[in-house]
């Protein structure tokens, strides 16, 4: 267990020092601030109040989980696997006295930790930026809803990251993996929109499942069923991903 923790810490440190990671952290922090300033000035000039302090963090989270966070997941997975294969650093990693499962698990856990980091940065920035709107009312309740939403938003991305890791092992080019993942994600997103029956089995349909937690009636049954589906997909794809990783010659 200690070797797994050490491997996770080493992998996490390596990923945090990459320029792409730093840029995504900055983007996660600056996007809510910029959006809040623009929307607040727009509403003030037109005399509208369509977005409030309580609503703004949820609005940003919807944009973040639909587009920006999937893009980060695909880029990070491509770098961790296909990128390291093409640069031949994967072979060096596997020469260390640790099992392939620990190497694979450490990369998967590192990716999940980065997802939590981005959501935390975006959440803090969006909640803070919401006060640009100078609205009152249910601000405290809105902040609580935002904390809950950002906390549960990472769960669908456990399965999405597992899918991205599988795709990242099918090619040796990180750019090829990135393009493939984006195309599959967009195809699934569009298909779910036009074919509601397919959406039940599409991971892209659950990137906004945090909205269920804001329902005053609390759709406990639906949340539980979605959680079980996402858990099953995560376990299945994690297993498939490790099977590919374990059998692959580097």
C-alpha positions, 0 to 999 in steps of 0.5 A, a space after each residue: 500500500 505504501 508503494 502505491 501511495 508513493 507512486 500516486 504522489 510521484 505521478 500527481 507531482 509530475 502532472 501538476 508540474 506540466 504546463 497544460 495542468 497549470 493552464 487548466 487550473 488558471 482557466 478554471 479560476 479565471 473563467 468564472 471571474 471573467 464570466 461574472 464581470 461580463 454578465 454583471 455589467 450586461 445585466 446592469 446596463 440592460 436593467 435585467 436580473 436573469 442571473 443571481 449570486 445563487 444561480 451563477 455557480 450552477 451556471 458555470 458548473 454546467 458549462 464546465 462539466 459539459 465542455 471544459 472538464 471532459 477536454 481536460 480528462 481526454 488530454 490528461 489521459 492521452 498524455 499519461 498513456 499514449 504520450 508516455 508510450 511515444 516518448 518511451 517514458 512508460 518503459 522506464 516507469 515499468 522498470 521500477 520495482 512495482 506491479 503494473 496494477 499499481 502503475 495503472 491504478 496510480 495514473 487513474 487515481 491521479 487523474 481523478 485527483 486532478 478532476 477534484 482539483 479543477 472542480 474545487 478551483 472552479 467552485 471557489 472561483 464561481 461562488 466568490 465571483 457570484 457576488 459581482 451580481 450584488 443580489 440578496 435573498 437566498 444567497 446562503 442557500 445558493 452557496 450551499 447548493 453550489 457546494 453540494 453540486 461541485 462536490 458530486 459533479 466529479 462522480 460521472 467523470 470517474 467513468 468518463 476518465 476510465 473510458 478515456 484511459 481505455 482509448 488512450 491505450 489503443 494508439 501511440 499518438 496522444 493527439 490521435 487519442 485526443 481527437 478520437 475521444 472528442 469525436 466520440 464524446 460529441 457523437 454521444 452527446 448529439 445522439 443522446 439529445 436526439 434519441 432520448 432512449 439512448 441517453 439512458 446508457 450514455 455517460 454524456 447524459 449524466 455530466 449534469 446529474 448534479 442538478 438532481 441534487 438541487 431538486 426540492 423533492 430530492 429524487 433519491 431513487 433516480 440518484 441512486 439508480 444513476 449512481 449504481 449505473 455510473 459505478 458499474 460502468 466505472 468498475 467495468 471500464 477500469 477492469 478493461 483498461 487494466 487488462 489492456 495495460 497488463 497485456 500491452 508490450 511497451 
